[in-house]
Amino acid sequence: MTIAVTSASGQLGASVVRQLINEIGKENVVGIARTPEKAAHLGVEIRKGDYNSRQDFDAALKGIDTVLLVSGMDDPEKRIQQHRNVIEAAKQNGVQKIVYTSIVGDETNTAFSPIVKSNRQTEVDIKESGLEWAIGRNGIYIEPDLEYIDHYAKDGEIRNCAGEGKCGYTSRGELGYAYAQMLLGNEHNGHVYNLVGEAITQATLADLINEVYGLNLKFNSVSVAEYAAERKKALGDFMGTIIAGIYEGIRNGVNDVPSHYEMAAGRPHRAHIDIIRDFKKA
Ligand SMILES: NC(=O)c1ccc[n+]([C@@H]2O[C@H](COP(=O)([O-])OP(=O)(O)OC[C@H]3O[C@@H](n4cnc5c(N)ncnc54)[C@H](OP(=O)(O)O)[C@@H]3O)[C@@H](O)[C@H]2O)c1
């Protein structure tokens, strides 16, 4: 069985490729990347694949049995057709199964909802493709908070608009493990899984970071409008709006969902404190 992973040059794609190499050996894994040279370090065959190009995927999916479609990074309205290019190419080129990395969240009410909505449309497109399928809805990655730790330490606070809302965080390492199992096991076909760890508040996240890093961060919650204005100033309109929308969703409770991680991975999700400890060591 040959398994291909799209966006293999990215951190999630690379995590899945590494896990698949462990499970089935590098000769059975193909990475597909918009920028192939950025994926060369993975040590597997790399083929070119830009989501904007149906032709790229007609070539890249030749001889592939199962493909992981990692959701794109473009504007939500562009993503739907980009993902369809991969789905259509999979159908035309004899791929038997498609696994998709979707996202936890709600389709209305926040500035992040257009992205969730575009992911839900791709879920429908995949279910209607006639291929075998499995879908993961990813929780929020914990790593970006840890990469931001110097800023938190300087400010003495984690500041956002999540209030008391709980968020089922995950990590790219945990997702890489779960997606490898979903690609390999037929028992996952026809399932939609929430791939999240324990749901925690921002105050608990601050406590965990404090314990591992020896800090004394406080969590300060601000209004959605105030936080959106701050983030847009710092990150520009597109990313600022997305980030504020994510924390608004957490405030509204949309990231506090039941976890299906163990069903997907065959083992429990790792504890957040252990993931944070490993991140610090690395
Ligand atoms: N759950 C979360 O918290 C969270 C956070 C951020 C993103 N996400 C979603 O999860 C996905 C994977 O995350 P990540 O950590 O791997 O992000 P990442 O490390 O930033 O990688 C993004 C990947 O998307 C690829 N890409 C962008 N546009 C593309 C296109 N037109 N055609 C093909 N590939 C394209 C990039 O290719 P190049 O190397 O050519 O640039 C890169 O491989 C993201 O794309 C996004 O949809 C989720």
Ligand as a Chemical Component Dictionary entry (heavy atoms), coordinates in Angstrom:
data_LIG
# 
_chem_comp.id                   LIG 
_chem_comp.type                 NON-POLYMER 
_chem_comp.pdbx_formal_charge   0 
_chem_comp.three_letter_code    LIG 
# 
loop_
_chem_comp_atom.comp_id 
_chem_comp_atom.atom_id 
_chem_comp_atom.alt_atom_id 
_chem_comp_atom.type_symbol 
_chem_comp_atom.charge 
_chem_comp_atom.model_Cartn_x 
_chem_comp_atom.model_Cartn_y 
_chem_comp_atom.model_Cartn_z 
_chem_comp_atom.pdbx_ordinal 
LIG N1  N1  N 0  -5.397 23.440 14.432 1  
LIG C1  C1  C 0  -4.660 24.530 14.440 2  
LIG O1  O1  O 0  -4.374 25.120 15.506 3  
LIG C2  C2  C 0  -4.115 25.069 13.166 4  
LIG C3  C3  C 0  -3.229 26.154 13.198 5  
LIG C4  C4  C 0  -2.700 26.591 12.001 6  
LIG C5  C5  C 0  -3.081 25.982 10.811 7  
LIG N2  N2  N 1  -3.943 24.944 10.816 8  
LIG C6  C6  C 0  -4.348 24.246 9.574  9  
LIG O2  O2  O 0  -3.563 23.064 9.515  10 
LIG C7  C7  C 0  -2.825 23.015 8.290  11 
LIG C8  C8  C 0  -1.456 22.421 8.523  12 
LIG O3  O3  O 0  -0.799 23.119 9.544  13 
LIG P1  P1  P 0  0.798  23.151 9.627  14 
LIG O4  O4  O 0  1.121  23.247 11.047 15 
LIG O5  O5  O -1 1.384  22.056 8.823  16 
LIG O6  O6  O 0  1.080  24.547 8.891  17 
LIG P2  P2  P 0  2.477  25.013 8.272  18 
LIG O7  O7  O 0  3.622  24.355 8.935  19 
LIG O8  O8  O 0  2.414  26.506 8.234  20 
LIG O9  O9  O 0  2.417  24.456 6.772  21 
LIG C9  C9  C 0  1.496  24.935 5.851  22 
LIG C10 C10 C 0  1.593  24.027 4.654  23 
LIG O10 O10 O 0  0.582  24.404 3.723  24 
LIG C11 C11 C 0  1.191  24.331 2.441  25 
LIG N3  N3  N 0  0.434  25.091 1.464  26 
LIG C12 C12 C 0  0.032  26.364 1.531  27 
LIG N4  N4  N 0  -0.601 26.701 0.377  28 
LIG C13 C13 C 0  -0.570 25.605 -0.410 29 
LIG C14 C14 C 0  -1.042 25.331 -1.718 30 
LIG N5  N5  N 0  -1.638 26.260 -2.466 31 
LIG N6  N6  N 0  -0.854 24.089 -2.223 32 
LIG C15 C15 C 0  -0.225 23.107 -1.493 33 
LIG N7  N7  N 0  0.257  23.319 -0.249 34 
LIG C16 C16 C 0  0.079  24.565 0.271  35 
LIG C17 C17 C 0  2.563  24.896 2.678  36 
LIG O11 O11 O 0  3.402  24.644 1.558  37 
LIG P3  P3  P 0  4.757  25.502 1.277  38 
LIG O12 O12 O 0  5.840  24.800 2.047  39 
LIG O13 O13 O 0  4.921  25.436 -0.190 40 
LIG O14 O14 O 0  4.513  26.891 1.782  41 
LIG C18 C18 C 0  2.940  24.112 3.917  42 
LIG O15 O15 O 0  3.340  22.803 3.591  43 
LIG C19 C19 C 0  -2.774 24.441 7.828  44 
LIG O16 O16 O 0  -2.627 24.450 6.450  45 
LIG C20 C20 C 0  -4.111 24.993 8.314  46 
LIG O17 O17 O 0  -5.157 24.664 7.434  47 
LIG C21 C21 C 0  -4.453 24.474 11.973 48 
# 
loop_
_chem_comp_bond.comp_id 
_chem_comp_bond.atom_id_1 
_chem_comp_bond.atom_id_2 
_chem_comp_bond.value_order 
_chem_comp_bond.pdbx_ordinal 
LIG N1  C1  SING 1  
LIG C1  O1  DOUB 2  
LIG C1  C2  SING 3  
LIG C2  C3  SING 4  
LIG C2  C21 DOUB 5  
LIG C3  C4  DOUB 6  
LIG C4  C5  SING 7  
LIG C5  N2  DOUB 8  
LIG N2  C6  SING 9  
LIG N2  C21 SING 10 
LIG C6  O2  SING 11 
LIG C6  C20 SING 12 
LIG O2  C7  SING 13 
LIG C7  C8  SING 14 
LIG C7  C19 SING 15 
LIG C8  O3  SING 16 
LIG O3  P1  SING 17 
LIG P1  O4  DOUB 18 
LIG P1  O5  SING 19 
LIG P1  O6  SING 20 
LIG O6  P2  SING 21 
LIG P2  O7  DOUB 22 
LIG P2  O8  SING 23 
LIG P2  O9  SING 24 
LIG O9  C9  SING 25 
LIG C9  C10 SING 26 
LIG C10 O10 SING 27 
LIG C10 C18 SING 28 
LIG O10 C11 SING 29 
LIG C11 N3  SING 30 
LIG C11 C17 SING 31 
LIG N3  C12 SING 32 
LIG N3  C16 SING 33 
LIG C12 N4  DOUB 34 
LIG N4  C13 SING 35 
LIG C13 C14 SING 36 
LIG C13 C16 DOUB 37 
LIG C14 N5  SING 38 
LIG C14 N6  DOUB 39 
LIG N6  C15 SING 40 
LIG C15 N7  DOUB 41 
LIG N7  C16 SING 42 
LIG C17 O11 SING 43 
LIG C17 C18 SING 44 
LIG O11 P3  SING 45 
LIG P3  O12 DOUB 46 
LIG P3  O13 SING 47 
LIG P3  O14 SING 48 
LIG C18 O15 SING 49 
LIG C19 O16 SING 50 
LIG C19 C20 SING 51 
LIG C20 O17 SING 52 
# 
